[in-house]
């Protein structure tokens, strides 16, 4: 049996590292006795294992959430807010340990993991405040002697299904909004990164989140999630992941008419015009392409640079890319390992395809077996034709593809030529072009002359097949609430003299 290198030895609080599911306030192993190993992508070490919960145990989590729902929904908003705020405090206090767990199971550089913990905690803080003000705009009665009110009420149990690339933030962005609205939640984290979710469950327990309000169920996705899509008590489902799986969940949720929030694939264009600040554009492109080692749905997948600055941009961008450090996440490099063998294979295939179609490789282009089987050298491909795989498929790795363009209309057409519409990046200093392009780009988010746009106060989400609904901001609570219209008649309301 492969030796296990438990993260407990690295944590100041080893009790944050949990290896059981959390259902109804109880840490539970599976009745089946089956467990799944979890490995560190940076070195292949086994860091622990998790229970493969059964479909019956998945339904038990819904039972617990349903039982907890009436009291949680009826709780005074300020009391729910206080619990969410206490959860925020627990996560902030455990920041270093939570970041360490994340690096060991996901591989991202330590500084990025710390940043994700801060990002994850921000949703708890934001929704603790929003808990107290969920009311919507009222209406003036259109009927004589009638009084009209609109209320927002929680829908019930919400199922949250989260990916491996942001194992904490994707949970809190969903859970904090749902819980603020008065919903209880069942969470299924990726089996590749379950320990961050389980650590969040422990911090929730410490913060006083009532039993059954926040549940985490580990195991095979089909086994865990199908009972949730079939269960009428699960009134909302929020998923972050691939468009293919999003379509499947969409179809499976139809029979029970669930509220859906789907944050799906991205294929972000990064557009640089001749009048852009080139140094700023290069800095922004490095951040947009290589964060999380390129494993980010917001990652810049197609870089379009106007011909007048094309050579200068490519040269500087390639120099910066070649200087990026690659290594083990706990050593805090610029680039860590990819998540699995499939990701490495995809980088190789996309690079080979682009080169076969006439692209040029300025730096990188190969795996780094001296670092480990899941490392791939940061890569810059130029003169990439638009029929290359990398311009048609999401890359999810540290390979940048660049092509020149001539006119505004041309690049707008190319940028929109995709089924995805999550985020677009635009670099230009001309105000009228900023307006035209921001209007014309068919994306849910547009970043102009910068990279970072996300945060708890903004509505995160895309257009077309990049998803449904929004996460974050007040809009992030909408899928977890129903609007109730109450029309009351008190009889004759004429003033009495």
Secondary structure in CASP SS format (residue, H / E / C, confidence):
PFRMAT SS
TARGET T0000
AUTHOR 0000-0000-0000
METHOD secondary structure of the structure
MODEL  1
X C 1.00
X C 1.00
X C 1.00
X E 1.00
X C 1.00
X C 1.00
X H 1.00
X H 1.00
X H 1.00
X H 1.00
X C 1.00
X C 1.00
X C 1.00
X H 1.00
X H 1.00
X H 1.00
X C 1.00
X C 1.00
X C 1.00
X C 1.00
X E 1.00
X E 1.00
X E 1.00
X C 1.00
X C 1.00
X E 1.00
X E 1.00
X E 1.00
X C 1.00
X C 1.00
X C 1.00
X C 1.00
X C 1.00
X C 1.00
X E 1.00
X E 1.00
X E 1.00
X E 1.00
X E 1.00
X C 1.00
X C 1.00
X C 1.00
X C 1.00
X C 1.00
X C 1.00
X E 1.00
X E 1.00
X E 1.00
X E 1.00
X E 1.00
X E 1.00
X C 1.00
X C 1.00
X C 1.00
X H 1.00
X H 1.00
X H 1.00
X H 1.00
X H 1.00
X H 1.00
X H 1.00
X H 1.00
X H 1.00
X H 1.00
X H 1.00
X H 1.00
X H 1.00
X H 1.00
X H 1.00
X H 1.00
X H 1.00
X H 1.00
X H 1.00
X H 1.00
X C 1.00
X C 1.00
X H 1.00
X H 1.00
X H 1.00
X H 1.00
X H 1.00
X H 1.00
X H 1.00
X H 1.00
X H 1.00
X H 1.00
X H 1.00
X H 1.00
X H 1.00
X H 1.00
X H 1.00
X H 1.00
X H 1.00
X C 1.00
X H 1.00
X H 1.00
X H 1.00
X H 1.00
X H 1.00
X H 1.00
X H 1.00
X H 1.00
X H 1.00
X H 1.00
X H 1.00
X H 1.00
X C 1.00
X C 1.00
X C 1.00
X H 1.00
X H 1.00
X H 1.00
X H 1.00
X H 1.00
X H 1.00
X H 1.00
X H 1.00
X H 1.00
X H 1.00
X H 1.00
X H 1.00
X H 1.00
X H 1.00
X H 1.00
X H 1.00
X H 1.00
X H 1.00
X H 1.00
X H 1.00
X H 1.00
X C 1.00
X C 1.00
X C 1.00
X C 1.00
X C 1.00
X C 1.00
X C 1.00
X C 1.00
X C 1.00
X C 1.00
X C 1.00
X C 1.00
X C 1.00
X C 1.00
X C 1.00
X E 1.00
X E 1.00
X E 1.00
X E 1.00
X E 1.00
X E 1.00
X E 1.00
X E 1.00
X E 1.00
X C 1.00
X C 1.00
X E 1.00
X E 1.00
X E 1.00
X E 1.00
X E 1.00
X C 1.00
X C 1.00
X C 1.00
X C 1.00
X C 1.00
X C 1.00
X C 1.00
X H 1.00
X H 1.00
X H 1.00
X H 1.00
X H 1.00
X H 1.00
X H 1.00
X H 1.00
X H 1.00
X H 1.00
X H 1.00
X H 1.00
X H 1.00
X C 1.00
X C 1.00
X E 1.00
X E 1.00
X E 1.00
X E 1.00
X E 1.00
X C 1.00
X C 1.00
X C 1.00
X C 1.00
X C 1.00
X H 1.00
X H 1.00
X H 1.00
X H 1.00
X H 1.00
X H 1.00
X H 1.00
X H 1.00
X H 1.00
X H 1.00
X H 1.00
X H 1.00
X H 1.00
X H 1.00
X C 1.00
X C 1.00
X C 1.00
X C 1.00
X C 1.00
X C 1.00
X E 1.00
X E 1.00
X E 1.00
X C 1.00
X C 1.00
X C 1.00
X C 1.00
X H 1.00
X H 1.00
X H 1.00
X H 1.00
X H 1.00
X H 1.00
X H 1.00
X H 1.00
X H 1.00
X H 1.00
X C 1.00
X C 1.00
X C 1.00
X E 1.00
X E 1.00
X E 1.00
X E 1.00
X E 1.00
X E 1.00
X E 1.00
X C 1.00
X C 1.00
X H 1.00
X H 1.00
X H 1.00
X H 1.00
X H 1.00
X H 1.00
X H 1.00
X H 1.00
X H 1.00
X H 1.00
X C 1.00
X C 1.00
X C 1.00
X C 1.00
X C 1.00
X C 1.00
X E 1.00
X E 1.00
X E 1.00
X E 1.00
X E 1.00
X C 1.00
X C 1.00
X C 1.00
X C 1.00
X E 1.00
X E 1.00
X E 1.00
X E 1.00
X E 1.00
X C 1.00
X C 1.00
X C 1.00
X C 1.00
X C 1.00
X H 1.00
X H 1.00
X H 1.00
X H 1.00
X H 1.00
X H 1.00
X H 1.00
X H 1.00
X H 1.00
X H 1.00
X H 1.00
X H 1.00
X H 1.00
X H 1.00
X H 1.00
X H 1.00
X H 1.00
X C 1.00
X C 1.00
X C 1.00
X C 1.00
X C 1.00
X E 1.00
X E 1.00
X E 1.00
X E 1.00
X E 1.00
X E 1.00
X E 1.00
X H 1.00
X H 1.00
X H 1.00
X H 1.00
X H 1.00
X H 1.00
X H 1.00
X H 1.00
X H 1.00
X H 1.00
X H 1.00
X H 1.00
X H 1.00
X H 1.00
X H 1.00
X H 1.00
X C 1.00
X C 1.00
X C 1.00
X E 1.00
X C 1.00
X C 1.00
X H 1.00
X H 1.00
X H 1.00
X C 1.00
X C 1.00
X C 1.00
X E 1.00
X C 1.00
X C 1.00
X C 1.00
X C 1.00
X C 1.00
X H 1.00
X H 1.00
X H 1.00
X H 1.00
X H 1.00
X H 1.00
X H 1.00
X H 1.00
X H 1.00
X H 1.00
X H 1.00
X H 1.00
X H 1.00
X H 1.00
X H 1.00
X H 1.00
X C 1.00
X C 1.00
X C 1.00
X E 1.00
X E 1.00
X E 1.00
X E 1.00
X C 1.00
X C 1.00
X C 1.00
X E 1.00
X C 1.00
X C 1.00
X C 1.00
X C 1.00
X C 1.00
X C 1.00
X C 1.00
X C 1.00
X E 1.00
X C 1.00
X C 1.00
X E 1.00
X E 1.00
X E 1.00
X E 1.00
X C 1.00
X C 1.00
X C 1.00
X C 1.00
X C 1.00
X C 1.00
X H 1.00
X H 1.00
X H 1.00
X C 1.00
X C 1.00
X C 1.00
X C 1.00
X C 1.00
X C 1.00
X C 1.00
X E 1.00
X E 1.00
X E 1.00
X E 1.00
X E 1.00
X E 1.00
X E 1.00
X C 1.00
X C 1.00
X H 1.00
X H 1.00
X H 1.00
X H 1.00
X H 1.00
X H 1.00
X H 1.00
X H 1.00
X H 1.00
X C 1.00
X C 1.00
X C 1.00
X C 1.00
X C 1.00
X C 1.00
X E 1.00
X E 1.00
X E 1.00
X E 1.00
X E 1.00
X C 1.00
X C 1.00
X C 1.00
X H 1.00
X H 1.00
X H 1.00
X H 1.00
X H 1.00
X H 1.00
X H 1.00
X H 1.00
X H 1.00
X H 1.00
X C 1.00
X C 1.00
X C 1.00
X C 1.00
X E 1.00
X E 1.00
X E 1.00
X E 1.00
X C 1.00
X C 1.00
X C 1.00
X C 1.00
X C 1.00
X C 1.00
X C 1.00
X C 1.00
X C 1.00
X C 1.00
X C 1.00
X E 1.00
X C 1.00
X C 1.00
X C 1.00
X H 1.00
X H 1.00
X H 1.00
X E 1.00
X E 1.00
X C 1.00
X C 1.00
X E 1.00
X C 1.00
X C 1.00
X H 1.00
X H 1.00
X H 1.00
X H 1.00
X H 1.00
X H 1.00
X H 1.00
X E 1.00
X E 1.00
X E 1.00
X E 1.00
X E 1.00
X E 1.00
X E 1.00
X E 1.00
X E 1.00
X C 1.00
X C 1.00
X C 1.00
X C 1.00
X C 1.00
X C 1.00
X C 1.00
X C 1.00
END
